[in-house]
Amino acid sequence: MTIRHLNIFLALAEYGTMSAAAEHLYLSQPTVSQAVRELEQHYHCLLFERLGKKLYLTDQGRLLLDKSQEVVMQFRELEELMWNQGQTPVLKLGSTLTVGTCLTPKIILELEQAVPGLEVHSFVSNTVEIEQKLLKAELDAAVVEGEIHSPDLIVIPIIDDSLVLTAGVHHPFYEKEMLHTEELDGESFAMREQGSGTRKLFEEYTERHGLSIKVTWEANCPRTIINAVLYHKVLSVMSLRLLKHEIRHQRVRIFYNEHKEWDRKFKLVYHKNKFLTPAIYELEKLLWQYKTMELPEECGVLR
């Protein structure tokens, strides 16, 4: 049994078919099939149930999955540690879309200045995908706004953030100073895609208050959503940190949730078995400098 066997096993567990795993690994299907047979012969057990073309983990397969993920991650870290001796240090940093838009570019600049020779590779996506990449050791650390569910990941809440309801100058809400929750019922919204921490937080709010809204715009780009608010009569909820320019130029009216139901934290996340490099320690130190957030004076209230 080798690391190669485990990598093939993990791909097959993730993708569920020989063809998909083979395509992901750039291997032939017979090669993938042979590796699984060798693993099953080595451990004298069946790792997958084969139902049609789909493969499902057995109890023994799930046991191997839990342990092999840790082994593969430790092996990758060992490889990186040894190969990078005397070379440029690299940090693979993940960010969710909100964080990647309003914070990460500045943080990366400061991080590279603080750690001589550091090279940061940035990956920006939604919370669900970032979590999966951390679990597969494809990222060293990440800063996210959504909820992390895996117990294998360390989560450190650091930066204060809040969603605000946002209305453009053409929307009837723009002239108001106060709104009540029930006024949102039936309104048209521009929303982030499924898997976004921003969307999940707002959907929990609408469900809790029995609101029915119309999602007429859906995008994984904050700028697209802001433009929808500016040029179409739709509302949105997004991080206050994304709207500094529009607020300064009075292009939007924002409403802060009086009961703080939209308050949240940006969190530093890394695997519990991750070797913490100087770059990760410096990243955490820099993030604490952005902890606080102030509401603008012209902010409206949602009750």
Secondary structure, 3 states (H helix, E strand, C coil): CCHHHHHHHHHHHHHCCHHHHHHHHCCCHHHHHHHHHHHHHHHCCCCEEEECCEEEECHHHHHHHHHHHHHHHHHHHHHHHHHCCCCCCEEEEEEEHHHHHHCHHHHHHHHHHHCCCCEEEEEEECHHHHHHHHHCCCCCEEEECCCCCCCCEEEEEEEEEEEEEEEECCCHHHHCCEECHHHHCCCEEEEECCCCHHHHHHHHHHHHCCCCCEEEEEECCHHHHHHHHHHCCCEEEEEHHHCHHHHHCCCEEEEEECCCCCEEEEEEEEECCCCCCHHHHHHHHHHHCCCCCCCCCCCEEEC
